[in-house]
């Protein structure tokens, strides 16, 4: 499932911007389809322009309401009527998404016969001080088993000790959900921590959902700003 909202706050219309001859959203759709991991790849959008671009590329679209606050809400609306066990959320601005990382997310559920895990998501280690400090980079900390403890736009953990090296992980907005976790998310109201950080993953934690984090070395380029788009164009081959 690829949630695709046209009116992104930081870069409106970014999903329809050109990336090597095709809109960003079409590049992302083709990348997800090209992994060969899924029985069905669907773009969920409130935009007629995005829907037309995907259909012209031979893809499947589900139209959603416009007033969703998060991608999870948008996917939950679409998934509710579908006969699925696991839904994978690939953000529409991730044209460099690849199969190795997505396969790791699916493996989490294959190794969880008791249903202990509600959702899984990706993280990658970061070392650049500017990226660690940036509020545009969501950081995550985990317990010793790899379950998320908290997500923040602030640098976590804070490096108070001068003798212990802090390791930082960036949260990549790619998820795999059990269907019920998505349906629960949609009916549960936003709490203060999610509201102040503007990070939807926090809602799952606030209501006791278990998020298994999977480390990946694949960073890719998420297109959040015009500068990111230029980087993506330069990297595209």
C-alpha positions, 0 to 999 in steps of 0.5 A: 500500500502506497499512501499518496497525499498531494498536499504535502506541507513541506513540498506540495505536489512533490509526488507529481514532480518529474524524476527522470521522465516520470512522476515521483509517485510512479517511480515509487510504485514501479519500485515496489512492484519490481521487488516481486514480493507482493501479491498486490501493490495499490496506491491510496490517494485523495488526488485525481492527478495522482490516480490518473498517473498511476492508472496510466502506468498500469497500476491500481488505485484506491481513492480515499478521503482527503481529511486523513491526518496520517498515512496509517489512517489513509491505509486503514481506510483502504485495508478495512475491506480487503482480505489481507493479513499483512499490509506494507506501507511504502511512502510515496516519496520513496522511489529508491525503495528496494526488495532487500529491506522490504523482505526483512520486514516480511520475515519479521512476521514469518518468525512470529507465530504467536502474533507478538509483533503488531508492526515492523519498521525500518531504521538505519544508522546515522553518523552525520551530526547535522542529520542527527540534530535535524528535526526533519530526521526522525530518530528511534531508540529500541530495547535489547530485542529491537522493539521501539521504545520511542521516536523523536525529532530530537537527538535521542539518546542524548549524549550526556556521558563523555565515555560512552559512544551514542549510536543514532538510528534514523526511522525510515517511514516504511512499515509492515502491519498486521491488519488489526493494528491498522484498524485499531490505529484508525479508531484510537484518538491522537495523544499529546506525544504524537501531537507534539512530535508529529510522528504517527508511530508514537500513537502505536506505542502510546496504546501498547502496540509492539513495533519491531525495528529492523536495521537496514544499511540501504538509505536511499533518498526520501523526497521531502524538499526540492533539494532532495528531489535534485539529489534524487535526479542526480542519483537516478541511473 
